[in-house]
Amino acid sequence: MKRKARVLVAGEDTLIGAALVRRLCADRRVTVLVEPELTNEFEVDKFFELDRPDYVYFAAGKSGGIRENERHPATLMLHNLLVQTNVIRAAAEHGVTKLLYLASSCSYPKHAPQPMEVDALLTGPLEPTNEAYAVAKIAGIKLCQAYAREHGAKFIQAIPANAFGMEDDFSPDAGHVIPALIAKMHAAKLAGEPFVEIWGTGTPRREFLFADDLADACLFVMREYDDTHQPINLGGGPVLSIAETAEAIRTAVGYTGELRFNPDQPDGMPLKGLDSRPLRAMGWQPRTPFTDALAQTYDAYVRSRTESSRRVLQRSA
């Protein structure tokens, strides 16, 4: 990046966005701008006209686990289409130097060959439980590529592995698997509940990547990757079954009860692992061991609950 680059992290309050902001704020060569209301086209245009960001990291958009995708597919799809269209168009019209768009591993076909290569995009049906969300993320990839072809915009795209970390959504209903299970097991531990129910069979496998490592990968590809015609996978973390993941979370939380899997609930995609050989060949790999990342994530969850309880007590005093 050039000296004192002005940077917008679109989605600064998301898991990946918050990790990016922390990383960027530690760099004295960078000025991190406060994002506008991304759903408001007028506010986004005014922001780009007045604040003139040089670089944009797009990590915005609503997301969620299987339950959230099943309950609110239109909400998720519409929100993602709206915010990415506003930001990508404005970035092109105002001459942003470079933009990194983060899609989702849900963008791959349900039965894509494993590990999933970017050439597999659009080669088969999507997983039905997250199809609406996935279509929106694919549209973002294609919109970036279209601006690159038509206007020469330097808009690169990346597909991250399943991220988790300290600013995650720990809601049992809306959260992804790791934060949702952390919240459920913590509550069960405090209440002395004998078991925790987990959706599905426990057999699907996922590749997980700590959000702080993913933020580093984003900074790396912003510097080193320039192919606007093909996304790059951002992975390299462990590929674990949901059952293995749940056992690791149980250890991190210190929950001693039983884990009961409910096969009557959906599993989602059977396997999601990314082919990240191009990224590794460029010289990047994650640094945080999975167990350490889980411990940091759980500690952050406990701290956030403690701080929330303290604020409630202060308001009621």
C-alpha positions as CSV (number, residue, x, y, z in Angstrom):
1,M,0.0,0.0,0.0
2,K,1.1,3.5,-0.7
3,R,2.1,5.8,2.3
4,K,-0.9,6.8,4.4
5,A,-3.4,4.9,2.3
6,R,-7.0,5.5,3.1
7,V,-8.8,2.3,3.7
8,L,-12.5,1.3,4.0
9,V,-13.4,-2.0,5.6
10,A,-17.0,-2.5,4.5
11,G,-18.5,-4.6,7.2
12,E,-16.4,-3.3,10.0
13,D,-18.7,-4.8,12.6
14,T,-18.6,-8.4,11.1
15,L,-16.3,-11.1,12.3
16,I,-13.8,-10.7,9.5
17,G,-14.3,-7.0,9.2
18,A,-13.5,-6.4,12.9
19,A,-10.3,-8.5,12.6
20,L,-9.3,-6.5,9.6
21,V,-9.8,-3.2,11.4
22,R,-7.7,-4.4,14.3
23,R,-4.9,-5.4,11.9
24,L,-5.1,-2.2,9.8
25,C,-5.2,0.1,12.8
26,A,-1.9,-1.3,14.0
27,D,-0.3,-0.1,10.7
28,R,0.8,3.6,10.9
29,R,0.9,3.8,7.1
30,V,-2.9,3.3,7.0
31,T,-5.9,5.5,7.8
32,V,-9.0,3.4,8.5
33,L,-12.1,5.2,7.6
34,V,-15.5,4.9,9.3
35,E,-17.9,3.2,7.0
36,P,-21.2,4.8,6.0
37,E,-24.6,3.1,6.1
38,L,-24.0,0.5,3.4
39,T,-27.7,-0.1,2.6
40,N,-28.1,3.6,1.7
41,E,-27.0,4.2,-1.8
42,F,-26.9,8.0,-1.3
43,E,-24.8,7.7,1.9
44,V,-22.4,5.3,0.2
45,D,-21.9,7.7,-2.8
46,K,-21.4,10.7,-0.5
47,F,-18.8,8.7,1.5
48,F,-16.8,7.7,-1.6
49,E,-17.0,11.3,-3.0
50,L,-15.8,13.0,0.3
51,D,-13.6,10.4,2.0
52,R,-11.9,9.0,-1.1
53,P,-10.7,5.6,0.0
54,D,-7.8,4.2,-1.8
55,Y,-8.4,0.6,-0.9
56,V,-11.6,-1.3,0.0
57,Y,-12.0,-4.6,1.9
58,F,-15.5,-5.9,1.4
59,A,-16.5,-8.1,4.3
60,A,-20.1,-6.8,4.7
61,G,-23.4,-8.6,4.5
62,K,-25.6,-10.6,6.8
63,S,-24.8,-14.3,7.2
64,G,-25.8,-17.1,9.5
65,G,-25.9,-20.9,10.1
66,I,-28.3,-23.4,8.7
67,R,-31.2,-22.3,10.8
68,E,-30.8,-18.7,9.9
69,N,-30.5,-19.5,6.2
70,E,-33.7,-21.7,6.3
71,R,-35.7,-19.1,8.2
72,H,-34.6,-15.9,6.4
73,P,-33.3,-16.7,2.9
74,A,-34.9,-13.6,1.3
75,T,-33.5,-11.3,4.1
76,L,-30.0,-12.7,3.7
77,M,-30.0,-12.6,-0.1
78,L,-31.5,-9.1,-0.4
79,H,-29.2,-7.5,2.2
80,N,-26.1,-9.0,0.6
81,L,-27.1,-8.0,-2.9
82,L,-27.9,-4.4,-1.7
83,V,-24.7,-3.7,0.2
84,Q,-22.3,-5.2,-2.3
85,T,-23.9,-3.5,-5.2
86,N,-23.8,-0.1,-3.5
87,V,-20.1,-0.5,-2.5
88,I,-18.7,-2.1,-5.7
89,R,-20.4,0.4,-8.0
90,A,-19.3,3.4,-5.9
91,A,-15.8,2.1,-5.7
92,A,-15.6,1.8,-9.5
93,E,-17.2,5.2,-10.1
94,H,-14.8,6.9,-7.7
95,G,-11.6,5.3,-8.9
96,V,-10.6,3.1,-5.9
97,T,-7.1,1.8,-6.4
98,K,-8.0,-1.8,-5.4
99,L,-10.9,-3.7,-3.9
100,L,-10.9,-7.1,-2.3
101,Y,-14.4,-8.8,-2.3
102,L,-14.9,-11.7,0.2
103,A,-17.4,-14.3,-1.0
104,S,-18.2,-17.5,0.9
105,S,-17.4,-21.2,0.6
106,C,-21.2,-21.6,0.3
107,S,-20.7,-20.4,-3.2
108,Y,-19.4,-23.8,-4.3
109,P,-21.7,-26.5,-5.5
110,K,-23.0,-28.9,-2.9
111,H,-21.1,-31.9,-4.4
112,A,-18.0,-30.1,-5.7
113,P,-14.9,-32.2,-5.9
114,Q,-12.8,-31.9,-2.7
115,P,-10.8,-29.9,-1.9
116,M,-12.8,-27.3,-3.8
117,E,-11.0,-25.4,-6.6
118,V,-12.3,-22.1,-7.9
119,D,-12.9,-23.7,-11.3
120,A,-15.8,-25.6,-9.6
121,L,-17.9,-22.5,-9.2
122,L,-21.2,-22.7,-11.1
123,T,-20.6,-26.3,-12.2
124,G,-23.5,-27.8,-10.2
125,P,-26.4,-27.2,-7.8
126,L,-25.9,-25.3,-4.6
127,E,-26.7,-26.6,-1.1
128,P,-30.4,-25.9,-0.8
129,T,-30.3,-24.7,2.8
130,N,-28.1,-21.7,1.9
131,E,-28.8,-21.3,-1.8
132,A,-30.2,-17.8,-1.6
133,Y,-27.2,-16.5,0.3
134,A,-24.8,-18.3,-2.0
135,V,-26.4,-16.8,-5.1
136,A,-25.9,-13.3,-3.7
137,K,-22.2,-14.0,-2.9
138,I,-21.7,-15.4,-6.4
139,A,-23.3,-12.3,-7.9
140,G,-20.7,-10.2,-6.0
141,I,-17.9,-12.2,-7.5
142,K,-19.3,-11.8,-11.0
143,L,-20.0,-8.1,-10.5
144,C,-16.3,-7.5,-9.6
145,Q,-15.2,-9.5,-12.7
146,A,-17.6,-7.5,-14.9
147,Y,-16.3,-4.2,-13.7
148,A,-12.7,-5.5,-14.3
149,R,-13.6,-6.4,-17.9
150,E,-15.6,-3.4,-18.7
151,H,-13.8,-0.6,-16.9
152,G,-10.4,-2.2,-15.9
153,A,-11.2,-2.0,-12.2
154,K,-8.7,-3.7,-10.0
155,F,-11.3,-5.7,-8.1
156,I,-10.0,-9.1,-6.8
157,Q,-12.2,-11.7,-5.2
158,A,-11.5,-14.3,-2.5
159,I,-13.3,-17.2,-1.0
160,P,-12.5,-17.8,2.7
161,A,-12.9,-21.0,4.7
162,N,-15.4,-21.1,7.6
163,A,-14.2,-18.3,9.8
164,F,-14.6,-18.1,13.6
165,G,-13.2,-15.8,16.2
166,M,-13.5,-13.2,19.0
167,E,-16.1,-10.9,17.4
168,D,-18.4,-13.7,16.3
169,D,-22.2,-14.0,16.4
170,F,-22.7,-16.3,19.3
171,S,-26.5,-16.5,18.9
172,P,-27.6,-20.2,19.0
173,D,-30.1,-19.4,16.2
174,A,-28.2,-17.1,13.9
175,G,-24.6,-18.0,14.6
176,H,-22.4,-20.4,12.6
177,V,-21.4,-23.8,14.1
178,I,-18.5,-22.8,16.3
179,P,-19.9,-19.7,18.0
180,A,-23.4,-21.3,18.3
181,L,-22.0,-24.4,20.0
182,I,-19.8,-22.3,22.3
183,A,-22.8,-20.4,23.5
184,K,-24.9,-23.6,23.9
185,M,-22.3,-25.5,25.8
186,H,-21.4,-22.5,28.1
187,A,-25.1,-22.1,29.0
188,A,-25.4,-25.9,29.6
189,K,-22.3,-25.8,31.8
190,L,-23.7,-23.0,33.9
191,A,-27.1,-24.6,34.2
192,G,-25.7,-28.1,34.9
193,E,-27.6,-29.6,31.9
194,P,-26.8,-33.2,31.2
195,F,-26.7,-32.9,27.4
196,V,-26.5,-30.5,24.5
197,E,-28.4,-31.2,21.3
198,I,-26.5,-30.6,18.0
199,W,-28.3,-30.4,14.6
200,G,-27.5,-33.1,12.1
201,T,-25.5,-36.3,12.2
202,G,-22.1,-34.8,13.1
203,T,-20.5,-36.3,10.0
204,P,-20.2,-33.2,7.7
205,R,-16.7,-31.8,7.6
206,R,-15.7,-28.2,7.5
207,E,-12.4,-26.3,7.1
208,F,-12.1,-23.7,9.8
209,L,-9.9,-20.6,9.9
210,F,-9.3,-18.2,12.8
211,A,-10.6,-14.8,11.9
212,D,-7.3,-13.1,12.8
213,D,-5.4,-15.4,10.5
214,L,-8.0,-14.8,7.8
215,A,-7.5,-11.0,8.2
216,D,-3.8,-11.6,7.6
217,A,-4.6,-13.5,4.5
218,C,-6.7,-10.7,3.2
219,L,-3.9,-8.2,3.8
220,F,-1.5,-10.6,2.0
221,V,-3.7,-11.0,-1.1
222,M,-4.4,-7.3,-1.3
223,R,-0.6,-6.8,-1.7
224,E,0.3,-9.9,-3.7
225,Y,-2.7,-11.0,-5.8
226,D,-3.9,-9.2,-8.9
227,D,-5.9,-11.6,-11.0
228,T,-9.3,-10.0,-11.4
229,H,-10.7,-12.8,-13.5
230,Q,-10.5,-15.6,-11.0
231,P,-11.1,-15.7,-7.2
232,I,-8.5,-17.2,-4.8
233,N,-9.3,-19.5,-1.9
234,L,-8.3,-18.3,1.5
235,G,-7.8,-21.5,3.6
236,G,-5.2,-23.7,5.2
237,G,-6.9,-24.5,8.5
238,P,-7.9,-28.0,9.8
239,V,-10.8,-29.9,8.1
240,L,-12.9,-31.4,10.9
241,S,-16.2,-33.2,11.2
242,I,-18.9,-31.4,13.2
243,A,-18.6,-34.1,15.8
244,E,-14.8,-33.5,16.1
245,T,-15.4,-29.8,16.3
246,A,-18.0,-30.2,19.0
247,E,-15.6,-32.3,21.1
248,A,-12.9,-29.7,20.8
249,I,-15.4,-27.0,21.8
250,R,-16.5,-29.1,24.8
251,T,-12.9,-29.2,25.9
252,A,-12.4,-25.5,25.5
253,V,-15.6,-24.6,27.4
254,G,-15.1,-27.3,30.1
255,Y,-18.5,-28.8,29.6
256,T,-18.8,-32.4,30.9
257,G,-22.3,-33.3,29.6
258,E,-23.3,-35.5,26.7
259,L,-23.3,-34.3,23.1
260,R,-26.5,-35.6,21.3
261,F,-26.7,-35.3,17.6
262,N,-30.2,-34.9,16.0
263,P,-30.2,-36.7,12.6
264,D,-33.7,-35.3,11.9
265,Q,-32.2,-31.9,11.4
266,P,-30.3,-30.9,8.2
267,D,-26.5,-31.4,7.9
268,G,-25.8,-28.9,5.1
269,M,-23.0,-29.6,2.7
270,P,-21.3,-32.9,3.4
271,L,-17.8,-31.5,3.0
272,K,-16.4,-28.0,2.6
273,G,-12.6,-27.8,2.3
274,L,-10.8,-25.4,0.1
275,D,-7.9,-26.0,-2.3
276,S,-5.6,-23.2,-1.1
277,R,-2.5,-24.4,-2.9
278,P,-2.3,-21.1,-5.0
279,L,-2.3,-19.1,-1.7
280,R,0.3,-21.3,-0.1
281,A,2.5,-21.2,-3.2
282,M,2.5,-17.4,-2.8
283,G,4.0,-17.9,0.7
284,W,1.1,-17.5,3.1
285,Q,-0.1,-19.9,5.8
286,P,-2.1,-19.6,9.0
287,R,-0.2,-19.2,12.3
288,T,-2.8,-19.9,15.1
289,P,-3.3,-23.5,16.2
290,F,-7.0,-24.5,16.2
291,T,-7.1,-25.2,20.0
292,D,-5.5,-21.8,20.7
293,A,-8.0,-20.1,18.5
294,L,-10.9,-21.8,20.2
295,A,-9.6,-20.8,23.6
296,Q,-9.2,-17.2,22.5
297,T,-12.7,-17.3,21.1
298,Y,-14.3,-18.7,24.2
299,D,-12.4,-16.3,26.5
300,A,-13.8,-13.4,24.4
301,Y,-17.3,-14.8,24.6
302,V,-17.1,-15.0,28.4
303,R,-15.7,-11.5,28.7
304,S,-18.4,-10.1,26.5
305,R,-21.1,-11.7,28.6
306,T,-19.5,-10.4,31.8
307,E,-19.3,-6.9,30.3
308,S,-23.0,-7.1,29.2
309,S,-24.1,-8.2,32.7
310,R,-22.1,-5.3,34.2
311,R,-23.7,-2.8,32.0
312,V,-27.2,-4.1,32.8
313,L,-26.4,-3.8,36.6
314,Q,-25.2,-0.3,36.1
315,R,-28.3,0.8,34.3
316,S,-30.5,-0.8,37.0
317,A,-28.6,0.7,39.9
